[in-house]
Amino acid sequence: MAAENGLVGDLRADPKVSTLAYFGSELRIKREEAGLSQTTLAKRTFCNHSLISRIESAERVPTEEFAQRCDEVLGTGGTFWRLWPVVIQHAYPDWFRPFVEMERDAKSIWTFENQVVPGLLQTEEYAKAMFAPSRLPNAHELVAARMTRQHILEEETPPEVWAILDENVLRRAIGGPEVMRRQLERLAEFAQEPRIVLQVLPYAAGAHAGLAGDFAGLTLDEGPDVVYVDGIVRGHILASPDDVQAARRAYDLLRADALSPRASHDMIAATAKELAA
């Protein structure tokens, strides 16, 4: 695909087809009109060169702050800030957008997955392979949006993340052995970071408190905790204290049944080595 090679053709720049690509195309045009290189614009907007390149090629979703800084640096009078909500509207499903916004403000994130790696911890290749079977017309934008969400892990004070993965997640080779190996190696790296805890729920645990499906919770600085529950058609955000308490209890039981963080890291690393053999 042209976009995967860093090129956005006229069709992809059409806002009726991809507002993300249109944003990137307009950014490139205004940047070149201002006589700025990607590196210079990156310095003036306080980000790195690779982010500018990926936004221009529709591989990353811009943040609202980035859009505002571009308007300031390029003197575009609020053009990018006004375009940003339209980009976000198409990058995330409307029912998921509120969770993404709260996720940015979360001081801790706790998640259970029984089929796939949590979105915040996915490699780009894994995310592409995960969306591929659904043949969604906006898969490119969904991958870009997912990668953009991971920026919260690179902040000066990132949230604490606790993820419990069913052993299924390690054994299902999404994207093939090589893509899965790199994903598991990335998980092993995440497991070494001070603010991230990973646990694997082994097959030997048998029945467990997460059999009903995946869920994720957010602990916020202000306001009560919320829980996101996946569904076949759409997910749901639960804020009822009773629902959150039930999810918290299930999560505590899952943590008790899972392997220790150290044993989980060893299983992840060993599975990655098996795929490399």
TITOR-674625 format. One line per 3 residues: number of its first residue (from 1); their letters; for each residue x, y, z of C-alpha. Coordinates in nm, 3 decimals. Example, Ala and Ser with C-alpha at 12.3 -4.5 7.8 and 13.67 -1.06 7.14 Angstrom:
2
1) as) 1.230/-0.450/0.780  1.367/-0.106/0.714
This chain:
277
1) maa) 0.000/0.000/0.000  0.121/0.351/-0.079  0.054/0.478/0.270
4) eng) 0.269/0.204/0.420  0.560/0.331/0.213  0.515/0.684/0.343
7) lvg) 0.321/0.810/0.040  -0.036/0.934/0.044  -0.203/0.947/-0.294
10) dlr) -0.476/1.189/-0.403  -0.752/0.942/-0.317  -0.632/0.889/0.039
13) adp) -0.599/1.267/0.083  -0.967/1.311/-0.002  -1.145/1.393/0.328
16) kvs) -1.443/1.185/0.217  -1.213/0.882/0.212  -0.970/0.950/0.496
19) tla) -0.967/1.259/0.715  -0.646/1.130/0.872  -0.473/1.132/0.533
22) yfg) -0.623/1.472/0.456  -0.480/1.614/0.778  -0.138/1.472/0.690
25) sel) -0.153/1.603/0.335  -0.249/1.953/0.451  0.028/1.948/0.711
28) rik) 0.285/1.861/0.446  0.157/2.135/0.213  0.157/2.406/0.482
31) ree) 0.497/2.295/0.613  0.653/2.313/0.267  0.487/2.650/0.200
34) agl) 0.651/2.776/0.520  0.986/2.644/0.400  1.028/2.410/0.696
37) sqt) 1.174/2.062/0.698  1.010/1.785/0.899  1.298/1.807/1.147
40) tla) 1.252/2.182/1.196  0.877/2.151/1.243  0.937/1.869/1.491
43) krt) 1.167/2.089/1.700  0.920/2.378/1.699  0.626/2.157/1.796
46) fcn) 0.827/1.971/2.064  0.811/1.625/1.910  1.043/1.406/1.706
49) hsl) 1.099/1.389/1.330  0.953/1.041/1.297  0.619/1.158/1.439
52) isr) 0.592/1.436/1.179  0.671/1.186/0.905  0.413/0.938/1.029
55) ies) 0.139/1.199/1.070  0.201/1.328/0.717  0.179/0.974/0.582
58) aer) -0.138/0.900/0.785  0.032/0.646/1.008  -0.030/0.831/1.333
61) vpt) -0.324/1.029/1.469  -0.232/1.383/1.580  -0.313/1.500/1.930
64) eef) -0.513/1.816/1.991  -0.202/1.980/2.139  -0.002/1.895/1.827
67) aqr) -0.272/2.047/1.604  -0.265/2.368/1.807  0.115/2.390/1.795
70) cde) 0.112/2.342/1.417  -0.132/2.633/1.384  0.100/2.849/1.595
73) vlg) 0.420/2.753/1.412  0.274/2.757/1.060  0.043/3.056/1.114
76) tgg) -0.261/2.869/0.986  -0.514/3.052/1.202  -0.662/2.749/1.377
79) tfw) -0.705/2.535/1.066  -0.549/2.223/1.213  -0.720/2.270/1.550
82) rlw) -1.060/2.288/1.375  -0.977/1.982/1.163  -0.860/1.774/1.458
85) pvv) -1.208/1.681/1.593  -1.306/1.550/1.250  -0.992/1.336/1.239
88) iqh) -1.063/1.194/1.584  -1.426/1.127/1.494  -1.315/0.887/1.221
91) ayp) -1.004/0.749/1.393  -1.193/0.602/1.690  -1.546/0.457/1.703
94) dwf) -1.776/0.705/1.877  -1.847/0.461/2.160  -1.473/0.413/2.229
97) rpf) -1.363/0.778/2.210  -1.468/0.867/2.568  -1.256/0.581/2.702
100) vem) -0.950/0.701/2.506  -0.997/1.051/2.645  -1.019/0.921/3.003
103) erd) -0.724/0.688/2.940  -0.503/0.994/2.884  -0.587/1.117/3.234
106) aks) -0.567/0.781/3.411  -0.313/0.734/3.686  -0.345/0.357/3.652
109) iwt) -0.479/0.115/3.392  -0.569/-0.244/3.467  -0.669/-0.480/3.190
112) fen) -0.743/-0.846/3.123  -0.718/-1.000/2.777  -0.798/-1.359/2.687
115) qvv) -0.732/-1.351/2.310  -0.499/-1.070/2.199  -0.228/-0.843/2.336
118) pgl) -0.373/-0.524/2.493  -0.382/-0.236/2.245  -0.144/-0.023/2.451
121) lqt) 0.122/-0.294/2.428  0.086/-0.403/2.064  0.355/-0.362/1.799
124) eey) 0.242/-0.198/1.478  0.290/-0.519/1.277  0.080/-0.715/1.525
127) aka) -0.197/-0.452/1.515  -0.205/-0.462/1.135  -0.226/-0.841/1.136
130) mfa) -0.501/-0.833/1.399  -0.723/-0.599/1.195  -0.652/-0.766/0.859
133) psr) -0.907/-1.052/0.882  -1.195/-0.808/0.944  -1.125/-0.630/0.610
136) lpn) -1.239/-0.300/0.756  -1.217/-0.006/0.513  -1.065/0.213/0.786
139) ahe) -0.816/-0.046/0.916  -0.523/0.183/0.835  -0.672/0.461/1.049
142) lva) -0.753/0.218/1.332  -0.392/0.098/1.343  -0.265/0.456/1.341
145) arm) -0.502/0.547/1.622  -0.393/0.248/1.828  -0.027/0.340/1.791
148) trq) -0.105/0.697/1.890  -0.271/0.582/2.212  0.062/0.437/2.319
151) hil) 0.211/0.786/2.354  0.080/0.797/2.711  0.342/0.536/2.801
154) eee) 0.617/0.775/2.687  0.510/1.070/2.899  0.727/1.205/3.179
157) tpp) 0.493/1.046/3.433  0.317/0.761/3.252  0.026/0.575/3.410
160) evw) 0.085/0.252/3.594  -0.027/-0.040/3.381  -0.121/-0.384/3.510
163) ail) -0.207/-0.637/3.240  -0.315/-0.998/3.283  -0.296/-1.210/2.970
166) den) -0.453/-1.550/2.925  -0.199/-1.800/2.794  -0.407/-1.796/2.473
169) vlr) -0.256/-1.454/2.400  0.095/-1.602/2.387  0.000/-1.908/2.185
172) rai) -0.213/-1.748/1.912  0.047/-1.653/1.648  -0.126/-1.348/1.502
175) ggp) 0.057/-1.235/1.190  0.267/-1.551/1.178  0.568/-1.667/1.382
178) evm) 0.796/-1.371/1.306  0.540/-1.099/1.385  0.438/-1.287/1.698
181) rrq) 0.799/-1.335/1.809  0.866/-0.961/1.787  0.545/-0.891/1.975
184) ler) 0.640/-1.127/2.256  0.988/-0.977/2.275  0.828/-0.634/2.309
187) lae) 0.605/-0.767/2.587  0.914/-0.901/2.764  1.067/-0.553/2.740
190) faq) 0.751/-0.394/2.879  0.757/-0.641/3.167  1.092/-0.497/3.278
193) epr) 0.963/-0.141/3.303  0.895/-0.018/3.658  0.542/0.112/3.593
196) ivl) 0.421/-0.192/3.396  0.327/-0.527/3.549  0.246/-0.825/3.328
199) qvl) 0.103/-1.154/3.446  0.012/-1.462/3.245  -0.290/-1.670/3.340
202) pya) -0.177/-2.024/3.249  -0.394/-2.297/3.106  -0.326/-2.490/3.428
205) aga) -0.543/-2.239/3.616  -0.850/-2.397/3.458  -1.174/-2.203/3.502
208) hag) -1.116/-1.843/3.611  -1.296/-1.515/3.685  -1.237/-1.377/3.335
211) lag) -1.418/-1.641/3.132  -1.694/-1.392/3.049  -1.452/-1.185/2.837
214) dfa) -1.198/-0.906/2.821  -1.225/-0.588/3.026  -1.015/-0.290/3.123
217) glt) -1.038/-0.043/3.408  -0.912/0.310/3.463  -0.828/0.471/3.795
220) lde) -0.852/0.847/3.749  -0.704/1.136/3.944  -1.047/1.294/3.957
223) gpd) -1.371/1.102/3.956  -1.456/0.736/4.012  -1.303/0.439/3.835
226) vvy) -1.456/0.325/3.506  -1.453/-0.010/3.329  -1.457/-0.083/2.957
229) vdg) -1.608/-0.413/2.841  -1.571/-0.539/2.485  -1.861/-0.661/2.275
232) ivr) -1.911/-0.819/1.933  -2.045/-0.500/1.774  -1.930/-0.233/2.020
235) ghi) -1.780/-0.192/2.363  -1.942/-0.038/2.668  -1.811/0.193/2.940
238) las) -1.942/0.109/3.286  -1.931/0.369/3.563  -2.180/0.225/3.811
241) pdd) -2.003/0.166/4.146  -2.152/-0.185/4.161  -2.022/-0.272/3.813
244) vqa) -1.677/-0.132/3.887  -1.661/-0.317/4.219  -1.756/-0.644/4.046
247) arr) -1.487/-0.589/3.784  -1.230/-0.508/4.054  -1.314/-0.826/4.243
250) ayd) -1.285/-1.034/3.926  -0.951/-0.870/3.854  -0.820/-0.946/4.203
253) llr) -0.917/-1.310/4.156  -0.741/-1.318/3.818  -0.425/-1.175/3.972
256) ada) -0.437/-1.444/4.239  -0.467/-1.722/3.978  -0.202/-1.581/3.742
259) lsp) 0.169/-1.655/3.746  0.394/-1.413/3.931  0.535/-1.123/3.724
262) ras) 0.877/-1.291/3.715  0.739/-1.630/3.611  0.518/-1.455/3.355
265) hdm) 0.818/-1.277/3.203  1.000/-1.609/3.179  0.704/-1.771/3.000
268) iaa) 0.676/-1.481/2.755  1.049/-1.490/2.680  1.051/-1.868/2.643
271) tak) 0.756/-1.859/2.401  0.935/-1.596/2.192  1.240/-1.822/2.172
274) ela) 1.024/-2.113/2.060  0.899/-1.905/1.768  1.255/-1.813/1.673
277) a) 1.361/-2.178/1.655
